[in-house]
Amino acid sequence: MHAPPRAARRLTGALSVLLPALLAACTTDPPATVNPSTPPDPAPAGADAAWDELAALAAAAQDRHFTARYIHVGADGSARDVTVVSAEDGSWRIDVPGGALGGTADVSIAATSDGLFQCGLPSAGRPGAATCVRLGARDGVVPDRLDPRVQHPFTDWLAVLTDRRSPLVISAASPPVGVAGRCFTVESTAASLDPPLDVGVYCFEADGTPTHVRAALGTLTLAGPVGPAPATVALAGPVVDAEPLGREAPAHEGSVGGGTP
């Protein structure tokens, strides 16, 4: 039995209202499920904050002028005092006991307006007065065979830490016992086969004073309050025309024909 024409018209009208509403509901539901995934992941934001903080501290360190003593503990466990001088005019000098000739000679690495120098200091492996050899321009690089490495955290590695394009991953770290300031773990990215500095842990006071480094060179730890900076650094001795001192101990020449068969 067919519905009366008036009832049919009412049913058709109801469907015409209901179907668009159902279709609209179907089309608006999916975007609601996408919204929760749109906020950024908090981990990269934390990494960026650590990068920003470390870069700011490293920039402050570049402008920090002081005199200080650091304890350097090498990979072999040997400890020595390293003196760091960062002068008001931007020149610097770092004295490294046992920094040459297999640990038997003391050296100083210094950069002044006249260039980059290595100075041999009076020591067991190098008797005599201090003399200096020019290695190149002020912003030059110490050759690997001469490089005691402990000067880098106070000089060129600071520029790397301020450069957000460096292939590094930065995260906050807990300071070692007795170390003041903020510390950061510095690692290389997977794509970096040759990091521009030693990866490890770097610590700074709020004013930019480096307080601790743990890297391939060993550890460097601030040993006491920093002192005032001089107007400029003075080389340890006169500049001479000579060969600089290498890191490795010199090879001993064996005697020829001096023994009994």
Secondary structure, 3 states (H helix, E strand, C coil): CCCCHHHHHHHHHHHHHHHHHHHHHHHHHHHHHHHHHCCCCHHHHHHHHHHHHHHHHHHHHHCCCEEEEEEEECCCCCEEEEEEEECCCCCEEEEEEEEEHHHCEEEEEEEECCEEEEEEECECCECCCCEEEEEECCCCCCCCCCCCCCCHHHCHHHHHHHCCCCCEEEEEECCCCCCCCEEEEEEECCCCCCCCCCCEEEEECCCCCEEEEEECCEEEEECCCCECCCCCCCCCCCECCCCCCCCCCCCCCCCCCCCCC
